[in-house]
Amino acid sequence: MDREKSATFLKNLTGIMNGGALSLMCSIGHKTGLFDTMAGMEPATSQAIADAAGLQERYVREWLSAMTAGGVVEHDVDAGTFVLPPEHSGLLTRAAGPLNLTTYCQYVSLLGQVEDEVVTAFREGGGVPYDRYPQFQTIMAESSFQRLSKSLLSQVVPLLGDAHDRMTEGIDVADVGCGSGRAMVLLADAYPKSRFVGFDIAGAALERGRSEAEVLGLANIRFEVRDAAALDEHECFDLVFTFDAVHDQAHPDRMLAGIHRAMRPGGQYLCVEPKASSHLHENLDMAMAPMVYTISTMHCMTVSLAYGGEGLGTAWGEQLAVEKLTNAGFVDIMVTGTKEDRGNHYLVSRKPGVSAESQSVGQHG
């Protein structure tokens, strides 16, 4: 018995428990707007902070105590005031965009709601179905919008070569597993001559996309309820996106085969997936590895297994992704990334063949 090793682990385990508790408090700070309220605010009492946020002081005071104990907020004992340092607010507020980590803290309470069902799956097999996570799409939409609103047009589209010019002229674009369709709405607004469609199995999420498109007056976009593994389209699209969608599927190979079939020859496919290796030992130094594997166990993997699926998991990794893309018939696969999105791989590939646009240029050039 190595007592020093035991003492070190006790400290580690205590940190784990405190971290889990503080994640809940950070989630509350995000949902109530407390972090946004305190950002840039001079040191203030709990009453002043509660008044500024429009909240109940007693709750705010207890929350501030947890935040102070966790080193998130600083407290002046003599003045009885609290302050959120600017060095911290850059990772905690909505203004931080993709760097706002409180968005991800929300997963702790969400996944905790299905803990007993996941335990049952450990014992009996199967998994927890998608409809047991009614808030998951909302959180995903929030986190993806933080990322895509800053990077889709300026950083993601340039990864696709001449895609900007092609969408400006007018092509057919799809997002498979689009959720609430934020990416398609942004693109449809930027490229009015192109035609956009979002496919997802979640009808409620698609309604949010339709509403947003209607508010913007977009006539070049539509949303359809469709199982991503049963796309059933044939050579309809010049460009296809999937954003963090493949690893959740019960049958990812069917999904990729369907995407390949739905693309016109020479078309491009951008597959965005969590940044990870397919080998555990290569992920151990990844800053959020425990969070990634936890989300996988309690959502991504178990949802797939609930439908008799493969259970790829969140960290299925770059190597397996390239292998599956290759098996589906995609070529010229390039793994890259963007400055604003440090948590995802961007796999750019294409369907073999010559696009109709290229043929036309050749015939008239």
PyMOL commands that set and color helices and strands:
alter all, ss='L'
color gray80, all
select helices_A, chain A and resi 3-31+34-38+46-53+57-69+86-89+94-99+102-112+115-124+130-132+136-160+163-169+182-190+203-215+228-230+246-248+252-262+280-282+289-306+317-327+356-364
alter helices_A, ss='H'
color red, helices_A
select strands_A, chain A and resi 74-76+81-83+172-176+195-200+221-225+237-243+263-274+331-336+344-350
alter strands_A, ss='S'
color yellow, strands_A
deselect
rebuild
show_as cartoon
